[in-house]
């Protein structure tokens, strides 16, 4: 199918066969990245909403605006030299009719406290977004969709001119409660961080969404443990299962119904004097800390992203505990999260071992760099292709599908998915997509934020590249920079840190605190680093013993896909679409047992009494 023409092609100021993008004369000068998307169909979504790592992706090309910004009436051109994804060049596109759309992703200048002068995204999120689904941030400009014919000769049948006549407006956040204002149970705590503002040279906000325990208002003398649920930016409170006092309506279907059912289930059980949370009354907190590189900071102190670990621990959490009667001691704090949040939970427990007393890391991003997904940063020479004298086999980056929202077609019954092991994207493809969307780690994408968080600052002030991402021939494509890799390993290889320091005091602080879960067929190959961790942790000679839990999940012999977070409390398996809704129910009661067993004499324990 081809899309119908929704805007006339503008021929003025465009040469024959060219593709240009113009900024209206009525606009101000803009900084940013111009992206042009092409799709064979726009029946379901505009082309700019179809770019992904999947086989259904649109084609995209990208170019930075000129130095000093794109001025009113100015244009940029997309030609055969412009790098694209999945096709490298516009000249290699198959002949046919395409839906074409442009956008300008906005940048701003950051004059950082470390002396770096950078042009980075204004934002990687929209205030109303959540859980990795953000649309475009406010201020993004975009064009109408046009229909254009690409010929057998590799060129356009006529000039294609796109004008950035639309702007994404700011959307009011629904707030932590999802209802616009705080409620009796859900509260918002926001601060402007002094530590982060000193680093970034501008105001930087941290936010906590706080779920108060049942009985909080009736027991003014009670003080409570704190559970921090890490994860992607979410405007509303969502620790792995929403909290909502509304049961699913009769007309809800598919995963929407599953999600609402468990949101109401959490509300019903949380507000009950009996049930799974009896004796486990606690504050549950989700955190929002987006950066110019990603929707989330990874909650550690980083050369490129800034001192987010310190800001969260020293500025935000103490305020939450003071305002809502937290106990405020490491023995009474826990961490949990999945994927990005899983890495954050694991890393914060390892890096700040006295500050927390239980960490649940589900499907964590690579906790060790001997398996940086499918790349061994210690030994592999090339990140894109397996090392070989004669073969050139691409490394897989993504397999099968995400099954966290899978249901049986036409029903609201959660499904397990089909982990066939089919590669759907290579490491090279995933990284080239991000380069096209925003070079210098400015795509707001996954591989780019890993470089920003784990790596050193480069000579130009931007994150140093871990491997060569320039296919033009200026460096060996995909070659690992061993100097940069060594700095990754030194600072953020958590498995290496455990191995080196376990017998020298770290083990005494962490034994029994680390609980890791990953599917046997994780879609992003995150299983690999957990297996490496398991090989070390299961050594019977380890002293003190690991004491926690590492589980690689399967159901009827089939490994779970991303993002598996463990079996149900009774040991039974359930689809990811179910378990992803039950983080708090599954793990808070277990944390409460450890907190109670670890409490010092004279500790405030009223939270345990009801």
JOBELVEN-V333410 format. One record per residue. RES is the residue in one letter. PHI is phi in degrees with one decimal (NA if undefined). Layout:
<<RES	PHI> <RES	PHI>>
This chain:
<<X	NA> <X	-115.7> <X	-79.8> <X	-74.9> <X	-72.2> <X	-107.2> <X	-156.2> <X	-68.2> <X	-71.9> <X	-92.2> <X	-91.0> <X	-60.2> <X	66.3> <X	-129.2> <X	-82.6> <X	-59.9> <X	76.7> <X	-93.1> <X	-126.5> <X	-126.6> <X	-125.1> <X	-118.9> <X	-96.1> <X	-57.1> <X	-67.3> <X	-82.1> <X	-90.0> <X	-88.1> <X	-63.6> <X	-124.6> <X	-99.4> <X	153.2> <X	-120.1> <X	-89.2> <X	-122.3> <X	-120.0> <X	-111.2> <X	-127.6> <X	-138.1> <X	-81.9> <X	-153.2> <X	-128.0> <X	-70.2> <X	-101.2> <X	-160.7> <X	-65.3> <X	-54.0> <X	-70.1> <X	-100.2> <X	-112.8> <X	-84.8> <X	-158.9> <X	-88.0> <X	-84.1> <X	-70.6> <X	-90.2> <X	-62.1> <X	-77.2> <X	-85.9> <X	-139.2> <X	-126.0> <X	-140.8> <X	-151.1> <X	-71.0> <X	-68.3> <X	-61.1> <X	-54.3> <X	89.5> <X	101.8> <X	-85.0> <X	-86.3> <X	-52.5> <X	83.3> <X	-75.4> <X	-133.1> <X	-125.5> <X	-115.7> <X	-108.1> <X	-132.2> <X	-64.4> <X	-87.3> <X	-79.3> <X	-68.3> <X	-131.3> <X	-145.9> <X	-73.3> <X	-71.1> <X	-67.5> <X	-135.2> <X	-64.9> <X	-70.0> <X	-95.6> <X	-65.6> <X	-62.9> <X	-62.7> <X	159.6> <X	-102.4> <X	-125.5> <X	-83.4> <X	-126.6> <X	-149.5> <X	-116.9> <X	-143.6> <X	-118.6> <X	-84.9> <X	-79.0> <X	-112.2> <X	-142.9> <X	-88.2> <X	-116.9> <X	-101.4> <X	-77.0> <X	-67.5> <X	-87.1> <X	95.5> <X	-73.0> <X	-115.4> <X	-123.4> <X	-103.6> <X	-134.2> <X	-53.2> <X	-58.8> <X	-162.8> <X	-104.7> <X	-136.2> <X	-109.8> <X	-58.9> <X	-93.8> <X	-81.9> <X	-175.1> <X	55.5> <X	84.1> <X	-114.3> <X	-122.1> <X	65.2> <X	-110.1> <X	-67.1> <X	-55.0> <X	95.5> <X	-65.0> <X	-98.0> <X	-152.3> <X	-102.2> <X	-66.7> <X	-91.9> <X	-120.0> <X	-104.5> <X	-139.8> <X	-104.8> <X	-104.9> <X	-95.0> <X	-66.0> <X	-81.9> <X	86.7> <X	-123.6> <X	-83.0> <X	-70.3> <X	-164.8> <X	-64.4> <X	-117.3> <X	-118.5> <X	-114.1> <X	-121.8> <X	-83.4> <X	-96.1> <X	-119.8> <X	-134.4> <X	-72.5> <X	-84.7> <X	-64.8> <X	-116.2> <X	-66.4> <X	-67.1> <X	-73.6> <X	77.7> <X	-57.9> <X	-78.8> <X	79.7> <X	-115.4> <X	95.8> <X	-128.5> <X	-62.9> <X	-119.2> <X	-60.6> <X	-101.2> <X	-110.0> <X	-123.5> <X	-118.5> <X	-124.6> <X	-125.9> <X	-138.6> <X	-100.4> <X	-79.7> <X	-64.8> <X	-62.6> <X	-73.8> <X	-67.4> <X	-65.4> <X	-75.8> <X	-86.1> <X	74.2> <X	-155.8> <X	-68.2> <X	-130.2> <X	-101.8> <X	-118.8> <X	-138.2> <X	-123.2> <X	-99.7> <X	-116.0> <X	-96.3> <X	-81.3> <X	-74.0> <X	-56.3> <X	84.7> <X	-59.4> <X	-74.6> <X	-83.8> <X	-124.7> <X	-65.3> <X	-94.0> <X	-74.3> <X	-119.5> <X	-129.6> <X	-64.8> <X	-127.0> <X	-108.4> <X	-99.7> <X	-100.7> <X	-83.2> <X	170.9> <X	-66.0> <X	-52.9> <X	-145.8> <X	-60.1> <X	-105.5> <X	-62.2> <X	-152.9> <X	-84.8> <X	107.8> <X	120.7> <X	-72.3> <X	-124.5> <X	-147.7> <X	-86.9> <X	-112.5> <X	-70.2> <X	-62.7> <X	-79.7> <X	-64.6> <X	-91.4> <X	-76.6> <X	-146.5> <X	61.7> <X	-68.5> <X	-56.1> <X	-69.9> <X	-59.1> <X	-61.2> <X	-69.8> <X	-60.3> <X	-78.4> <X	-63.0> <X	-70.8> <X	-62.3> <X	-62.1> <X	-58.8> <X	-63.7> <X	-78.0> <X	-64.4> <X	-93.5> <X	-105.7> <X	-76.4> <X	-117.0> <X	95.1> <X	-66.1> <X	-100.8> <X	-66.0> <X	78.6> <X	-134.0> <X	-77.0> <X	-155.2> <X	-82.4> <X	-117.2> <X	-126.6> <X	-108.7> <X	-119.8> <X	-117.7> <X	-146.2> <X	-67.9> <X	-129.8> <X	-66.7> <X	-100.5> <X	-167.8> <X	-77.7> <X	-154.5> <X	-89.8> <X	75.4> <X	59.0> <X	-132.0> <X	-84.6> <X	-137.6> <X	-62.9> <X	-99.4> <X	-94.6> <X	108.8> <X	-85.0> <X	-71.8> <X	-60.2> <X	-65.3> <X	-64.7> <X	-66.6> <X	-74.9> <X	-98.5> <X	-112.8> <X	-83.4> <X	-63.4> <X	-59.7> <X	-69.2> <X	-59.0> <X	-66.8> <X	-69.7> <X	-71.4> <X	-120.0> <X	58.4> <X	-74.2> <X	-67.1> <X	74.9> <X	-135.8> <X	-60.0> <X	-65.0> <X	-113.1> <X	-131.3> <X	-135.4> <X	-132.8> <X	-151.6> <X	171.6> <X	-125.9> <X	64.4> <X	-54.9> <X	-63.8> <X	-65.6> <X	-64.2> <X	-61.5> <X	-62.0> <X	-65.5> <X	-66.9> <X	-64.6> <X	-65.7> <X	-73.0> <X	-77.1> <X	-125.2> <X	-64.1> <X	-85.8> <X	-84.0> <X	-142.2> <X	-129.7> <X	-173.4> <X	-131.6> <X	-108.3> <X	-115.0> <X	-99.2> <X	37.0> <X	-68.9> <X	-53.3> <X	-52.5> <X	-85.2> <X	-147.4> <X	-98.7> <X	-70.3> <X	-135.7> <X	-78.3> <X	54.8> <X	-107.5> <X	-117.5> <X	-98.9> <X	-71.1> <X	-80.1> <X	-129.7> <X	-70.4> <X	-87.8> <X	-131.1> <X	-82.4> <X	-93.2> <X	-134.1> <X	-61.6> <X	-66.0> <X	-163.4> <X	-70.2> <X	-128.5> <X	-91.7> <X	-137.5> <X	-92.4> <X	-66.6> <X	-78.4> <X	-71.7> <X	-116.7> <X	-149.0> <X	-130.1> <X	55.4> <X	-146.1> <X	-78.9> <X	-110.0> <X	-68.4> <X	-123.1> <X	-75.7> <X	-132.4> <X	-61.1> <X	-49.7> <X	81.0> <X	-133.6> <X	-110.5> <X	-90.7> <X	-58.2> <X	-121.4> <X	-86.1> <X	83.1> <X	-133.0> <X	-79.9> <X	-76.0> <X	86.6> <X	-77.1> <X	-72.5> <X	-109.9> <X	-156.3> <X	-94.1> <X	-58.3> <X	-62.6> <X	-62.1> <X	-64.8> <X	-75.1> <X	-67.5> <X	-57.8> <X	-68.0> <X	-61.4> <X	-65.8> <X	-69.4> <X	-173.8> <X	-66.0> <X	60.3> <X	62.1> <X	-111.5> <X	-85.4> <X	63.4> <X	-101.1> <X	-68.2> <X	-65.7> <X	-66.3> <X	-70.7> <X	-59.8> <X	-63.4> <X	-67.7> <X	-79.2> <X	-84.3> <X	-100.4> <X	-79.9> <X	-74.7> <X	-82.2> <X	-61.9> <X	-87.8> <X	94.1> <X	-86.4> <X	-57.0> <X	-69.1> <X	-70.2> <X	-73.5> <X	-145.4> <X	-69.3> <X	-111.5> <X	-99.6> <X	-79.7> <X	-75.7> <X	106.3> <X	-71.0> <X	-149.5> <X	-68.8> <X	-59.2> <X	86.4> <X	-65.0> <X	-78.0> <X	-82.8> <X	-66.4> <X	-66.6> <X	-66.8> <X	-59.3> <X	-65.0> <X	-75.4> <X	-57.2> <X	-60.1> <X	-63.1> <X	-96.2> <X	-130.5> <X	-83.4> <X	-70.4> <X	-64.7> <X	-61.2> <X	-61.2> <X	-63.0> <X	-61.4> <X	-74.0> <X	-110.1> <X	-58.2> <X	-81.8> <X	-115.3> <X	113.4> <X	-69.1> <X	-60.5> <X	-64.0> <X	-85.3> <X	-113.0> <X	-56.6> <X	86.0> <X	-97.4> <X	-100.5> <X	-131.6> <X	-123.0> <X	-135.7> <X	-152.6> <X	-70.7> <X	-67.4> <X	-132.2> <X	-53.1> <X	-62.2> <X	-106.2> <X	60.5> <X	-74.6> <X	-57.5> <X	-61.2> <X	-67.3> <X	-69.0> <X	-63.2> <X	-61.6> <X	-61.9> <X	-62.5> <X	-58.3> <X	-76.8> <X	-67.7> <X	-87.1> <X	-64.2> <X	-64.3> <X	-87.1> <X	-63.7> <X	-135.1> <X	-68.9> <X	-62.7> <X	-55.6> <X	76.3> <X	-96.8> <X	-143.9> <X	-128.9> <X	-126.8> <X	-108.2> <X	-89.6> <X	-146.5> <X	-132.8> <X	53.0> <X	84.5> <X	-103.1> <X	-66.0> <X	-70.0> <X	-86.5> <X	-70.4> <X	-127.4> <X	-75.5> <X	-126.4> <X	110.0> <X	-80.2> <X	-65.2> <X	-55.4> <X	-87.8> <X	89.8> <X	-79.6> <X	-85.0> <X	-147.9> <X	-60.1> <X	-56.7> <X	-64.7> <X	-94.8> <X	-64.9> <X	-66.1> <X	-91.5> <X	-121.8> <X	-55.0> <X	-67.2> <X	-62.4> <X	-73.7> <X	-109.6> <X	-62.0> <X	-59.2> <X	-67.5> <X	-61.2> <X	-59.9> <X	-62.5> <X	-69.7> <X	-58.1> <X	-63.7> <X	-70.0> <X	-95.9> <X	-62.4> <X	-72.3> <X	-59.1> <X	83.3> <X	-68.0> <X	-70.2> <X	-125.6> <X	-60.3> <X	-58.0> <X	-88.4> <X	-92.7> <X	-148.2>>
